[in-house]
Amino acid sequence: MPVSLSYRPEPAFSDLGPEFGDAVRPAAFPQHRLRFRNDRAAADVGLADLTDEEWLTHFARFEPLPGQPGPIAMRYHGHQFRSYNPDLGDGRGFLAAQMRDGSGRLLDLGTKGSGTTPWSRAGDGRLTLKGGMREVLAASLLEARGVPTSRAFSLIETGEALERGDEPSPTRSAVLVRLQHSHVRFGTFQRAAFFGRADQIETLVEHVRSLYHPVVPAGDAPGLLTSIVAASARLTARWIAAGFVHGVLNTDNLNVTGESFDYGPWRFLPHYDPGFTAAYFDHSGLYAFARQPEAVFWNLTQLAGCLKLVADAEPLTEALNGFGPAYIRELRTAFLERLGVKSLGEAADQRLLDTTLALLREGGEALGWEPLFHDWFAGFASSARALAGPRAKAWQGEAFDAFRFALFEHEPDRPERLEHPAFAAAEPEEMGIDEVEAIWSAIAADDDWGPLHAKLGRVEEARSART
């Protein structure tokens, strides 16, 4: 197989042994139709030279890549909408491979829809093609907006007819592969704690510390929690700045590296709305847009509870107490980056954050969320462009005056980025639910993948404009 010299396999999770995962066999699918391959992500891990047929061999038939032990269904538990479930685990996916990228980070290739496992709980282990398409879209726009996220690596249609209660059935099937920085979840620790296995907690602490948080001293569980708290605060702040609602922030959907993944009923905000929810079944608004920091903190407290088997409560509590201040710091940083300006110090940065949110709140549905970050990217350097643009009437009034004053205090960060063609467009690249449904309708009705690939091309343009 023509992997490049930069392909560096390192299947570290398998070293933990059978108490943490089960060797499984992938499903044998009747068809293998390659619908999406992420060559930019593949290049990062030395796999861009694969032919399409070789790609299908490894990501549809799941023959192990060189140096990999084969599929492992990971074991974990979790709180689902704050109800503990000890019957979780990889029920329709597995860890397919681990390797280092060019910067030395250990990355996972994990699947979704690859067949049944010991943890399928009577499910069919499959993924709908629509669900796979939605994850490709979510991951692409999140990356473009600066959110630490898994990347959709591969999407292959598999030729089965699936029955589902939440979309018209029978519906088409697919298998997805995602590339991300660890699939070790908070729920991985919860499973060990559920069985009172302090030895497994110690093993996990060392595994996670050494591979993902190496600055933490060996055996320092509170130090590891501090590092995970910081990564989680950064992730949460960037969801907010991106106007993103994950939808299902259960403890099995948060991982130890602070990178979001497993996108189900996600949504991007159409406009500022603290109570906006993504999941139709989130009747209480537990995971609404503005409650996401609360949800992440609650999940972190569950992780801390697991670590009490190997550490004292006081330093763990101290680590947890760092979440709030870290989140506010990261929120300021995220908004500065989205606005394309440099930091001017805590007070001025907080003023800009506050006035930005106030303007988004006042602008409401008429303004939306993303247009502000498009029109005013790089601050003062965009003033002529913004005031001559389609939202010129929105840029007036007391809330805008306060925002403009706070923004113009800040020096533009690399204003030459405004020369990118993306900023010449009147409208920013967004992803409302109506557009997602229209993209799927073209596929479902006419097998027309043009709108999807056109959208991904525009999102890539938006990403490159800000990097």
C-alpha positions in Angstrom: 0.0 0.0 0.0 1.5 3.4 -1.0 1.4 5.2 2.3 3.8 8.1 2.4 6.9 8.3 4.6 4.9 10.6 6.9 2.5 7.7 7.8 3.5 6.8 11.4 1.3 4.2 13.0 1.0 4.1 16.8 -1.9 2.0 18.0 -1.6 3.1 21.6 -5.1 2.3 22.8 -4.7 -1.4 22.1 -1.9 -1.5 24.6 -4.5 -0.9 27.4 -5.7 -4.5 26.9 -9.1 -6.2 26.6 -10.7 -4.5 29.6 -10.9 -1.3 27.7 -12.1 -2.5 24.3 -13.2 -5.5 22.3 -11.8 -6.7 19.0 -14.7 -6.7 16.5 -15.4 -7.5 12.9 -16.7 -4.8 10.6 -20.0 -5.4 8.7 -19.8 -6.8 5.1 -21.7 -4.2 3.1 -23.3 -5.0 -0.3 -22.0 -1.8 -1.9 -19.1 0.6 -1.6 -19.7 3.9 -3.2 -17.2 6.6 -2.3 -19.0 9.8 -1.7 -16.5 11.9 0.2 -12.8 11.6 1.0 -10.9 14.3 2.9 -7.5 14.5 1.1 -6.3 17.4 3.2 -6.9 15.5 6.4 -5.4 12.3 4.8 -2.3 14.2 3.9 -1.8 15.2 7.5 -1.5 11.5 8.5 0.3 10.1 5.4 -2.7 8.6 3.6 -3.4 11.0 0.8 -1.6 8.7 -1.7 -4.2 5.9 -1.5 -6.1 5.2 -4.7 -9.9 5.2 -4.5 -9.8 1.4 -4.5 -7.3 1.3 -1.7 -9.4 3.8 0.2 -12.4 1.5 -0.1 -10.3 -1.4 1.1 -9.4 0.3 4.3 -12.5 2.5 4.9 -15.4 0.4 3.6 -14.1 -3.2 4.1 -11.8 -2.1 7.0 -8.8 -4.2 6.2 -6.3 -2.8 8.8 -3.9 -0.2 7.7 -0.2 -1.1 8.1 0.9 -1.4 11.7 -2.6 -1.4 13.0 -4.1 -4.2 15.2 -7.6 -4.2 13.7 -11.0 -2.7 14.8 -11.6 -2.1 18.6 -15.0 -1.3 20.0 -14.2 1.0 23.0 -15.9 0.4 26.3 -17.5 3.3 28.2 -20.5 4.4 30.2 -22.1 7.8 30.4 -24.8 10.1 31.6 -27.4 10.7 28.9 -29.4 13.8 29.7 -28.1 13.3 33.2 -29.4 9.8 33.6 -26.6 7.3 34.1 -26.5 4.5 31.5 -24.1 1.5 32.1 -25.0 -0.1 28.8 -23.1 2.1 26.5 -19.9 1.6 24.5 -19.1 1.7 20.8 -22.4 0.3 19.5 -22.0 1.2 15.8 -18.4 2.2 15.5 -14.9 1.3 16.4 -11.4 2.6 16.7 -9.9 1.7 13.3 -6.4 3.1 13.6 -4.1 5.5 15.4 -1.1 7.4 13.9 0.9 10.6 14.4 0.4 13.6 12.3 3.1 16.0 11.0 3.2 17.9 14.2 3.5 14.8 16.3 0.0 14.6 17.6 -1.5 11.2 18.1 -4.8 11.0 16.0 -7.5 8.4 15.8 -9.5 7.1 12.9 -12.9 6.1 14.3 -15.9 4.9 12.5 -19.7 5.4 12.6 -22.1 2.9 11.0 -19.5 0.1 10.6 -21.7 -2.7 12.0 -22.7 -4.3 15.3 -20.5 -4.8 18.3 -21.0 -6.2 21.8 -22.4 -2.8 22.8 -25.0 -2.4 20.0 -27.9 -3.0 22.4 -30.2 -4.6 19.7 -29.3 -1.8 17.3 -28.3 -2.5 13.7 -24.9 -0.8 14.0 -25.6 1.3 10.9 -25.6 4.9 9.9 -28.0 6.7 7.6 -26.5 8.4 4.6 -28.2 11.6 5.6 -26.7 11.4 9.1 -23.2 10.9 7.5 -23.7 13.8 5.2 -24.8 16.0 8.1 -21.6 15.1 10.0 -19.5 16.0 7.0 -21.2 19.4 6.9 -21.0 20.1 10.6 -17.3 19.3 10.9 -16.3 21.3 7.9 -18.0 24.5 9.0 -16.8 24.1 12.6 -13.3 23.8 11.4 -13.8 26.9 9.3 -15.0 28.8 12.3 -12.0 27.9 14.5 -13.6 25.2 16.7 -11.5 22.2 17.8 -13.3 19.4 16.0 -13.1 16.0 14.6 -12.8 16.0 10.8 -14.9 13.9 8.5 -12.4 11.7 6.8 -14.5 9.4 4.6 -18.1 8.8 3.7 -19.0 5.7 1.8 -22.5 4.7 0.8 -23.1 1.0 1.6 -26.3 0.0 -0.3 -28.6 -1.0 2.5 -32.1 0.2 3.3 -32.5 1.3 6.9 -35.6 1.8 8.9 -35.5 4.9 11.2 -38.1 6.7 13.2 -36.7 10.2 12.8 -36.5 10.3 9.0 -38.5 8.9 6.1 -37.8 5.2 5.7 -36.4 3.1 4.2 -33.4 5.3 3.9 -30.0 4.9 2.5 -27.0 3.7 4.5 -23.4 4.8 4.9 -20.3 4.3 6.9 -18.4 7.4 8.1 -14.8 7.6 9.3 -13.6 10.6 11.4 -10.2 11.8 12.2 -9.8 13.2 15.7 -7.4 13.7 18.6 -8.6 10.8 20.9 -11.8 8.9 21.4 -11.2 8.5 25.1 -14.3 9.9 26.7 -15.3 11.1 30.1 -17.5 8.0 30.0 -14.4 5.8 29.6 -13.4 6.9 33.1 -17.0 6.5 34.3 -17.1 2.8 33.4 -14.0 2.1 35.4 -15.4 4.0 38.4 -18.7 2.3 38.1 -16.9 -1.0 38.7 -14.8 0.5 41.5 -11.6 -0.2 39.5 -9.1 2.3 40.9 -6.4 0.4 39.0 -8.1 1.1 35.7 -8.5 4.8 36.6 -4.8 4.9 37.3 -4.1 3.2 34.0 -6.3 5.7 32.1 -4.8 8.7 33.9 -1.3 7.6 32.8 -2.5 6.8 29.3 -4.2 10.1 28.8 -1.5 12.1 30.5 1.4 10.7 28.6 -0.2 10.8 25.2 -2.4 14.0 25.3 -1.3 16.1 28.2 2.4 15.3 28.6 3.1 18.5 30.6 1.3 17.0 33.5 3.6 15.0 35.8 3.2 11.3 36.0 0.5 10.2 38.5 -1.0 13.7 38.9 -4.7 13.1 38.5 -5.7 16.6 39.7 -3.1 18.1 37.2 -4.7 16.0 34.4 -8.1 17.3 35.4 -6.8 20.8 35.3 -5.6 20.3 31.8 -8.8 18.7 30.6 -10.8 21.5 32.2 -8.8 24.1 30.3 -9.2 22.2 27.0 -13.0 21.8 27.6 -13.3 25.5 28.4 -11.6 26.4 25.1 -13.9 24.1 23.2 -17.1 25.5 24.8 -16.1 29.1 24.2 -15.5 28.4 20.6 -18.8 26.7 20.2 -20.4 29.9 21.5 -18.3 32.1 19.3 -19.2 30.0 16.3 -23.0 30.1 17.1 -23.0 26.3 17.4 -25.4 24.0 19.3 -24.0 20.5 19.7 -27.4 19.1 20.8 -26.4 16.1 22.9 -23.7 17.0 25.5 -23.7 13.7 27.3 -20.6 12.5 29.1 -19.9 10.0 26.4 -19.8 12.8 23.8 -17.0 14.8 25.5 -13.4 13.6 25.2 -10.2 14.2 27.1 -8.6 16.4 24.5 -11.3 19.1 24.2 -12.3 18.3 20.7 -15.9 18.0 19.7 -17.2 15.0 17.7 -20.2 12.8 17.0 -22.5 15.3 15.4 -26.2 14.2 15.6 -28.9 16.8 15.9 -26.6 19.8 15.7 -27.6 23.3 14.5 -26.0 26.7 13.9 -27.8 29.7 15.3 -29.9 31.6 12.8 -29.7 34.5 15.2 -28.9 35.3 18.8 -31.2 33.1 20.9 -29.9 31.8 24.3 -32.7 29.1 24.5 -32.1 27.7 21.0 -32.0 23.9 21.0 -30.8 21.5 18.4 -32.4 18.2 19.4 -36.1 17.8 19.0 -36.1 15.5 22.0 -34.4 18.1 24.3 -37.8 19.2 25.7 -36.3 20.9 28.8 -33.6 22.8 26.9 -30.9 21.1 28.9 -28.4 21.5 26.1 -29.7 24.9 24.7 -27.1 27.3 23.2 -26.5 29.4 26.3 -26.6 26.3 28.6 -23.7 24.6 26.9 -21.0 25.9 29.4 -23.2 24.7 32.3 -23.5 21.3 30.6 -19.8 20.9 30.0 -19.0 21.9 33.6 -21.6 19.3 34.9 -19.9 16.7 32.8 -16.5 17.7 34.2 -17.8 17.2 37.7 -18.7 13.6 36.8 -15.1 13.1 35.5 -13.8 14.6 38.8 -15.9 12.2 40.7 -14.3 9.3 38.9 -10.8 10.6 39.8 -11.7 10.6 43.5 -10.8 6.9 43.4 -7.2 7.9 43.0 -6.9 11.5 44.3 -8.0 13.7 47.1 -11.2 15.7 46.7 -9.7 19.2 47.5 -7.3 19.5 44.5 -9.9 18.0 42.2 -12.4 20.7 43.3 -9.7 23.3 42.8 -9.2 22.1 39.3 -13.0 22.2 38.6 -13.2 25.7 40.0 -10.8 26.8 37.2 -13.5 26.2 34.5 -15.4 29.4 34.9 -12.4 31.8 34.7 -10.9 29.7 31.9 -14.1 29.8 29.9 -14.4 33.6 30.1 -10.7 34.0 29.0 -11.3 31.6 26.1 -14.5 33.3 25.2 -12.7 36.7 24.9 -10.0 35.1 22.8 -12.5 33.3 20.5 -14.4 36.5 19.8 -11.2 38.4 19.1 -10.2 35.7 16.6 -13.7 35.7 15.0 -13.5 39.5 14.6 -9.9 39.4 13.4 -8.4 41.8 15.9 -5.6 41.7 18.4 -5.9 41.6 22.2 -5.7 45.0 24.0 -5.8 43.6 27.5 -8.5 42.0 29.7 -10.7 45.1 30.2 -10.8 46.2 26.6 -11.3 42.6 25.4 -14.1 42.1 27.8 -15.7 45.4 26.6 -15.6 44.1 23.0 -17.1 40.8 24.0 -19.9 42.4 25.9 -20.8 45.0 23.2 -20.6 42.3 20.5 -23.1 40.1 22.3 -25.3 43.2 23.0 -25.4 44.1 19.4 -26.2 40.5 18.3 -29.0 40.4 20.9 -30.5 43.7 19.7 -30.1 42.8 16.1 -32.0 39.6 16.6 -33.5 37.8 13.6 -33.0 40.7 11.3 -29.2 40.7 11.8 -28.6 37.0 12.3 -25.4 35.7 13.9 -22.7 35.3 11.3 -23.1 38.6 9.2 -21.5 40.7 12.0 -18.3 38.6 12.0 -18.2 38.8 8.2 -18.9 42.5 7.8 -16.6 43.7 10.6 -13.7 41.2 10.3 -10.4 43.1 11.0 -12.2 45.9 12.7 -11.5 49.4 11.4 -10.0 47.9 8.2 -13.5 46.8 7.2 -15.4 49.9 8.1 -15.9 51.2 4.5 -16.8 47.7 3.3 -19.3 47.2 6.1 -21.0 50.6 5.9 -21.4 50.2 2.1 -22.7 46.7 2.3 -26.2 45.1 2.4 -26.5 45.6 6.2 -25.6 49.3 6.3 -28.9 50.1 8.0 -28.1 47.7 10.8 -24.9 49.5 11.7 -26.4 52.4 13.6 -27.9 53.1 17.0 -26.5 53.0 20.6 -25.6 49.3 20.6 -23.7 49.6 17.4 -21.9 52.8 18.5 -20.7 51.0 21.7 -19.6 48.0 19.6 -17.8 50.1 17.1 -16.0 52.0 19.8 -14.8 48.8 21.5 -13.9 47.2 18.1 -11.9 50.2 16.8 -9.8 50.2 20.0 -8.3 46.9 18.8 -5.7 46.7 16.1 -6.6 44.6 13.1 -4.8 41.2 13.1 -3.4 40.5 9.6 -5.8 42.8 7.8 -4.3 41.5 4.5 -6.7 38.6 4.9 -9.5 40.9 3.7 -8.0 40.6 0.2 -9.4 37.0 0.1 -12.3 36.7 -2.3 -14.5 35.4 0.5 -14.7 38.9 1.9 -15.8 40.4 -1.4 -19.0 38.4 -1.1 -22.0 40.2 0.2 -23.0 37.4 2.5 -21.0 35.1 4.8 -21.0 31.3 4.5 -23.6 30.0 6.8 -25.4 26.7 7.3 -29.0 26.9 8.2 -31.2 23.8 8.6 -33.2 24.7 5.4 -30.0 24.6 3.4 -28.9 21.3 4.9 -32.3 19.8 4.0 -32.1 21.1 0.5 -28.6 19.5 0.0 -30.1 16.2 1.2 -33.1 16.5 -1.0 -31.0 16.7 -4.1 -29.2 13.5 -3.0 -32.4 11.7 -2.0 -34.4 12.7 -5.0 -31.8 12.7 -7.9 -28.6 11.3 -6.4 -27.2 14.8 -7.1 -24.1 15.4 -5.0 -23.3 18.6 -6.7 -24.9 20.9 -4.0 -23.0 19.1 -1.2 -19.6 19.4 -2.9 -20.3 23.0 -3.9 -21.1 23.8 -0.3 -18.0 22.1 1.0 -16.0 24.1 -1.5 -17.5 27.4 -0.3 -16.8 26.4 3.3 -13.2 25.6 2.5 -12.9 29.1 0.9 -14.3 30.6 4.2 -11.8 28.6 6.2 -8.8 29.6 4.0 -9.9 33.3 4.2 -9.3 33.4 8.0 -6.2 31.2 8.3 
